[in-house]
Amino acid sequence: MTLKEDIYDVIVIGAGSVGTPLAWQLSEAGLKVLVLDPNASVGQGSNKAAIGGIRATHSDPAKIRISLKSIEIFSTWLDRFGDDIGWIQGGYSFVAYDPKEERTFKDLLVLQKQFRLNIQWFDGDDLLRIIPALNPSGLIGGTFAPEDGSASPMLSVLAFERQAKRYGAIFKYHEGVIGILRDNGRVKGVTTQKATYQAAVIVNAAGAWARQVAGMAGVDVPVTPDSHEGGITEPVAMFLKPMVVDIRPIEPSPEMPGSANYYFYQHHTGQIIFCITPNPSIWGTDCRETSVFLPQVTRRMLEIMPRLSNIKVRRTWRGLYPMTPDGAPVVGEVDGLAGFFNAVGMCGQGFMLGPGLAYYLRQLITGENRVEAQDILAPLSLYRNFGKKEALK
Ligand SMILES: Cc1cc2nc3c(=O)[nH]c(=O)nc-3n(C[C@H](O)[C@H](O)[C@H](O)COP(=O)(O)OP(=O)(O)OC[C@H]3O[C@@H](n4cnc5c(N)ncnc54)[C@H](O)[C@@H]3O)c2cc1C
């Protein structure tokens, strides 16, 4: 027998970068929300591995629009709710030391401006005024989007959880979903090792584990876990405002595996925090740090910012990107299974996309402004062609 208190309007599977702000949005809209997660507390999946970058500088219109909403939420959080989430509006700069990247960034400006992103191209000398520590040798220039920024993923997810609970959302930890109940083309609820819960709407926000969860409902989502490492230095006096991104690929050599883009910025605590994209990707859920990452990423960082040569690295870690074949999320209701929504496949951007996505999913689920949400989220459909590749992953 199901008890009355085990009947909810919405069940969110996963208390991570996406599920937690979604629980806040849905409970604020007056819905009775349950969030389930096998971990001991909020944000213990990929969320805590993120380095905290938040940008609307994307090459994909849906991501630009969602991230602009996220930036509105992150940047006003302290004033609206009183929690310091470490928000710094330092901007993002994609730097070009090669004419190929210069062309890519300049071409993208047209689309980015069309979606009202505040971004400009700066030639080398002008960019050095914004980022004086950049190596001037060979620097062609770069884009700078001053409204992008950063925040602490853990402080943010805790703040989202606090607001969700304030509006009545229930979070149950040590309780992963092991089954999804269906009846006549509709979802009915979920089972865990401890109980059965009913709801007419279920949102799969299980990150790198999304494929397993969707599989419980007989649905396949193309999300694959992909290992990425991050690192953090000792704190130093503030000298670097924006996140610096270098997208030049490096081919593998006998000494070092290949890599794609890497990015770093100065955290609100003064520490430099950094990350690199291995090439080829390292598929799987292995989260043990490697001895490859640090020499690989620091060599590249020192090349474009020699001033970092004496800073000490404090810690490295490894986490998971929930990757999709085209680098864009999969969001929306599943055809033929009413009430089952995916909010998955966030790749390397789930922290920055989370709050904006939660805002538009709220519109879609409650029907408050379904037309706007459908317009923004349609390109992220599970039924799209996954063949195209994104320029700024
Ligand atoms: C090194 C590194 C640096 C990164 N830097 C950035 C960055 O600067 N900016 C950015 O935006 N992103 C960044 N990311 C990516 C970001 O961390 C992810 O995209 C994001 O956390 C994914 O959010 P999510 O909510 O989909 O998944 P998660 O945050 O992992 O949440 C999913 C949750 O689902 C839970 N779950 C799993 N199975 C079940 C089940 N059966 N039942 C219930 N719950 C379940 C998990 O326990 C987890 O808590 C980085 C990632 C890494 C690894």
The ligand as an SDF file (V2000), in Angstrom:
LIG
                    3D

 53 58  0  0  0  0  0  0  0  0999 V2000
   36.9830   18.3220  -13.8960 C   0  0  0  0  0  0  0  0  0  0  0  0
   35.6260   18.8650  -14.2850 C   0  0  0  0  0  0  0  0  0  0  0  0
   35.4480   20.2440  -14.4550 C   0  0  0  0  0  0  0  0  0  0  0  0
   34.2020   20.7620  -14.8200 C   0  0  0  0  0  0  0  0  0  0  0  0
   34.0450   22.1230  -14.9100 N   0  0  0  0  0  0  0  0  0  0  0  0
   32.8210   22.6370  -15.1990 C   0  0  0  0  0  0  0  0  0  0  0  0
   32.6180   24.0490  -15.2540 C   0  0  0  0  0  0  0  0  0  0  0  0
   33.5440   24.8430  -15.0450 O   0  0  0  0  0  0  0  0  0  0  0  0
   31.3700   24.4990  -15.5200 N   0  0  0  0  0  0  0  0  0  0  0  0
   30.3190   23.6500  -15.7630 C   0  0  0  0  0  0  0  0  0  0  0  0
   29.2180   24.1220  -16.0250 O   0  0  0  0  0  0  0  0  0  0  0  0
   30.4850   22.3120  -15.7030 N   0  0  0  0  0  0  0  0  0  0  0  0
   31.7020   21.7810  -15.4490 C   0  0  0  0  0  0  0  0  0  0  0  0
   31.8780   20.4300  -15.3890 N   0  0  0  0  0  0  0  0  0  0  0  0
   30.7720   19.5450  -15.7980 C   0  0  0  0  0  0  0  0  0  0  0  0
   29.7270   19.4110  -14.7040 C   0  0  0  0  0  0  0  0  0  0  0  0
   30.3470   18.9270  -13.5260 O   0  0  0  0  0  0  0  0  0  0  0  0
   28.6300   18.4450  -15.1670 C   0  0  0  0  0  0  0  0  0  0  0  0
   28.1800   18.7690  -16.4650 O   0  0  0  0  0  0  0  0  0  0  0  0
   27.4290   18.5420  -14.2420 C   0  0  0  0  0  0  0  0  0  0  0  0
   27.7980   18.3910  -12.8910 O   0  0  0  0  0  0  0  0  0  0  0  0
   26.3780   17.5040  -14.6220 C   0  0  0  0  0  0  0  0  0  0  0  0
   25.2290   17.7950  -13.8880 O   0  0  0  0  0  0  0  0  0  0  0  0
   24.1080   16.6970  -13.6750 P   0  0  0  0  0  0  0  0  0  0  0  0
   23.1000   17.2640  -12.7330 O   0  0  0  0  0  0  0  0  0  0  0  0
   23.6670   16.2080  -14.9990 O   0  0  0  0  0  0  0  0  0  0  0  0
   24.8870   15.4920  -12.9800 O   0  0  0  0  0  0  0  0  0  0  0  0
   25.3640   15.3520  -11.4450 P   0  0  0  0  0  0  0  0  0  0  0  0
   25.7090   16.6650  -10.8460 O   0  0  0  0  0  0  0  0  0  0  0  0
   26.3610   14.2680  -11.4290 O   0  0  0  0  0  0  0  0  0  0  0  0
   24.0340   14.8430  -10.7430 O   0  0  0  0  0  0  0  0  0  0  0  0
   23.4870   13.5820  -11.0460 C   0  0  0  0  0  0  0  0  0  0  0  0
   23.0620   12.9230   -9.7520 C   0  0  0  0  0  0  0  0  0  0  0  0
   22.3050   11.7510  -10.0860 O   0  0  0  0  0  0  0  0  0  0  0  0
   22.5340   10.8280   -9.0620 C   0  0  0  0  0  0  0  0  0  0  0  0
   22.1300    9.4780   -9.4880 N   0  0  0  0  0  0  0  0  0  0  0  0
   22.8210    8.5830  -10.2310 C   0  0  0  0  0  0  0  0  0  0  0  0
   22.1120    7.4520  -10.3550 N   0  0  0  0  0  0  0  0  0  0  0  0
   20.9530    7.6260   -9.6720 C   0  0  0  0  0  0  0  0  0  0  0  0
   19.8120    6.8060   -9.3980 C   0  0  0  0  0  0  0  0  0  0  0  0
   19.7350    5.5450   -9.8730 N   0  0  0  0  0  0  0  0  0  0  0  0
   18.8300    7.3030   -8.6350 N   0  0  0  0  0  0  0  0  0  0  0  0
   18.8800    8.5680   -8.1440 C   0  0  0  0  0  0  0  0  0  0  0  0
   19.9310    9.3880   -8.3740 N   0  0  0  0  0  0  0  0  0  0  0  0
   20.9520    8.9160   -9.1280 C   0  0  0  0  0  0  0  0  0  0  0  0
   24.0370   10.9540   -8.7920 C   0  0  0  0  0  0  0  0  0  0  0  0
   24.3770   10.4350   -7.5370 O   0  0  0  0  0  0  0  0  0  0  0  0
   24.2360   12.4720   -8.9060 C   0  0  0  0  0  0  0  0  0  0  0  0
   24.1890   13.0990   -7.6360 O   0  0  0  0  0  0  0  0  0  0  0  0
   33.1060   19.8770  -15.0140 C   0  0  0  0  0  0  0  0  0  0  0  0
   33.2770   18.5090  -14.8150 C   0  0  0  0  0  0  0  0  0  0  0  0
   34.5090   18.0040  -14.4510 C   0  0  0  0  0  0  0  0  0  0  0  0
   34.6590   16.5200  -14.2500 C   0  0  0  0  0  0  0  0  0  0  0  0
  1  2  1  0
  2  3  1  0
  2 52  2  0
  3  4  2  0
  4  5  1  0
  4 50  1  0
  5  6  2  0
  6  7  1  0
  6 13  1  0
  7  8  2  0
  7  9  1  0
  9 10  1  0
 10 11  2  0
 10 12  1  0
 12 13  2  0
 13 14  1  0
 14 15  1  0
 14 50  1  0
 15 16  1  0
 16 17  1  0
 16 18  1  0
 18 19  1  0
 18 20  1  0
 20 21  1  0
 20 22  1  0
 22 23  1  0
 23 24  1  0
 24 25  2  0
 24 26  1  0
 24 27  1  0
 27 28  1  0
 28 29  2  0
 28 30  1  0
 28 31  1  0
 31 32  1  0
 32 33  1  0
 33 34  1  0
 33 48  1  0
 34 35  1  0
 35 36  1  0
 35 46  1  0
 36 37  1  0
 36 45  1  0
 37 38  2  0
 38 39  1  0
 39 40  1  0
 39 45  2  0
 40 41  1  0
 40 42  2  0
 42 43  1  0
 43 44  2  0
 44 45  1  0
 46 47  1  0
 46 48  1  0
 48 49  1  0
 50 51  2  0
 51 52  1  0
 52 53  1  0
M  END
$$$$
